[in-house]
Amino acid sequence: MPVTLDHLRRLAISQSLFVPTTLKRVLHRMGFVQADPIRAPARAQDLILRHRVKDYRVGDLERCYPGLGRNSLGVEEDFFINYGFVTRKMQALMHPRMDAGVPAAGCLPWPAGQRKRAQLLLDFVRERG
């Protein structure tokens, strides 16, 4: 069965507009939430989270995130395309620094299978751009 535009629309909606849950679960499901201090009409993080987090109120993300190192949400501030809050797992993928000891990535060398997949991906990108 060919994939249609309608299939893609349904998939996008089901993956982004899901049943409201906890703030931590939403952050880990999405991986990244854009943050924006400008309140016109509202900050980006509040607009994104208000329909996805049960009983979310303006500023809940900032109240739950201390911004100084480790926090119970398991997210850090970083830049993806825009500034925002990103899970540590996503951050390790964005900034792979094996020698820096990033907690989510560890300091051990990649297993052979992972090195092979990475090399295949690199070869693909080099060949096709």
C-alpha positions in Angstrom: 0.0 0.0 0.0 1.6 3.3 -1.0 2.1 6.0 1.6 -0.2 9.0 0.9 -0.2 12.6 2.1 -3.2 11.6 4.4 -1.1 8.8 6.0 1.7 11.3 6.7 -0.7 13.8 8.2 -2.2 11.2 10.5 1.2 10.1 11.6 2.4 13.6 12.3 -0.6 14.4 14.4 -0.5 11.1 16.3 3.2 11.7 17.1 2.9 15.3 18.1 -0.6 15.8 19.5 -0.9 12.9 22.0 -2.9 12.3 25.1 -1.7 14.8 27.8 0.7 13.3 30.3 3.4 14.5 32.7 6.0 17.2 31.8 8.9 14.7 32.1 7.2 12.2 29.8 6.4 14.8 27.2 10.0 16.1 27.2 11.4 12.6 26.7 8.8 11.8 24.0 9.6 14.9 22.1 13.3 15.1 22.7 13.5 18.8 22.2 11.2 21.7 23.1 11.9 25.2 21.7 12.2 27.9 24.3 11.6 31.6 23.7 11.6 34.5 26.2 9.3 36.7 24.0 5.7 36.6 25.1 4.0 37.5 21.9 1.4 35.9 22.0 3.1 33.5 24.5 6.5 31.9 25.0 7.1 29.0 22.6 7.6 26.4 25.3 4.3 27.3 26.9 2.5 27.1 23.5 4.1 23.7 22.8 3.5 22.2 26.2 0.0 23.5 27.1 -1.8 20.8 24.9 0.6 18.0 25.7 1.1 18.2 29.5 -1.8 17.6 31.8 -2.7 20.7 33.9 0.2 22.7 32.4 0.4 26.3 33.5 2.5 29.1 32.0 6.1 28.8 33.4 5.8 25.2 34.7 8.9 24.2 32.7 11.1 26.9 34.2 9.7 26.1 37.7 10.7 22.5 37.3 14.1 23.1 35.7 16.7 24.6 38.0 19.1 25.4 35.1 22.2 24.5 37.1 23.4 21.0 36.3 21.3 17.9 37.0 17.6 18.1 37.4 14.7 15.7 37.9 13.4 16.3 34.3 16.5 14.9 32.7 16.9 17.8 30.3 19.5 20.4 29.6 19.4 23.8 27.8 21.0 23.7 24.4 20.7 24.7 20.8 19.3 22.3 18.2 18.0 24.6 15.4 16.7 27.0 18.0 17.4 27.4 21.7 15.5 25.1 23.9 15.3 22.2 26.3 16.7 18.9 25.1 16.9 15.5 26.7 20.4 14.2 27.7 20.0 11.3 25.2 19.4 13.7 22.3 22.1 16.0 23.5 24.6 13.2 23.4 23.6 12.6 19.8 23.9 16.2 18.9 27.4 16.6 20.5 29.2 13.3 20.3 32.3 13.8 22.4 33.6 10.4 23.3 36.8 11.8 24.9 34.9 14.4 26.9 33.0 11.8 29.0 29.5 13.0 28.2 27.4 11.0 30.7 24.8 9.9 28.2 27.4 8.7 25.7 30.0 7.2 28.1 33.7 7.0 27.5 34.0 3.6 26.0 34.7 3.0 22.3 31.8 2.0 20.1 31.1 -1.7 19.6 32.1 -3.1 16.2 28.5 -3.2 15.0 27.9 0.5 15.8 31.2 1.5 14.2 30.2 -0.4 11.0 26.7 1.3 10.9 28.4 4.7 11.4 30.9 4.0 8.6 28.0 2.9 6.3 26.1 6.1 7.1 29.2 8.3 6.5 29.9 6.5 3.2 26.3 7.1 2.1 26.4 10.8 3.0 29.8 11.2 1.2 28.4 9.5 -1.9 25.1 11.3 -2.1 25.7 14.5 -0.2 
